[in-house]
């Protein structure tokens, strides 16, 4: 088994660590209907404050308000291999329980150079189950050049073991098709200390010579981060990340270029 296959195999063991804690998962009372946890019509629930019973005569509770949220999951310094760089990755949304306007922002670059990659996604987010959302919209890549705009269709949510999953399909303005898949899991070692394995993989349906991408799996990243939540909204972290270019895309790299990079990472996770 080569190094790429080994790393992928290890990552598959990381993406669902909650299975280890699932000895009695069948007994967990998990909502089966989206209406169990999300109310599409607004102030319809009524609560008896004396007994705690719902759906009884009483004052209406406005349980479908407009919600605003934003998070930078990674504001990160990366050691690279002698060439330190930075990465930012965040998202935000505004809306109710069922329908939201969703934004995603991601980019990276080198401290001694210019911004190497940057993208913005603007999506319509529709809740389809208590823990899963269907997303559709547009993505615009500002870097690398040439700038491109993509149509986006994806899903985002949590599996039965609270593993965060995101999968997207992209169709560029030139008709090129690509996709990516991300998964991460928060293991709370204490109330404040959190270990987070993370895996990301990207694929391309056809060669795109202008971007140096070949058909098939183009790259993957496996990371492990340990954060300390000083407050839930503010958590510094340290860790390590392995990124590798694979397949036909790796064959397009210049002679002598590194296919894989191991980086120490340090950064902040902040939300508001």
Secondary structure, 3 states (H helix, E strand, C coil): CCHHHHHHHHHHHHCCHHHHHCCCHHHCCCCCCHHHCCCCCCCCEEECCCCCCECCCCCEECCCCCEEEEEEEEEEEECCCCCCEEEEEEEEEEECCCEEEEEEEEEEEECCCCEEEEEEEEEEEEEEECCEEEEEEEEEEEECCCCEEEEEEEEEEECCCCCEEEEEEEEECCCCEEEEEEEEEEEECCCCEEEEEEEEEEEECCCEHHHCECCEEEEEEEEEEEEEEEECCEEEEEEEEEEEECHHHHHCCCCCCCCEEEEEEEEEEEEC
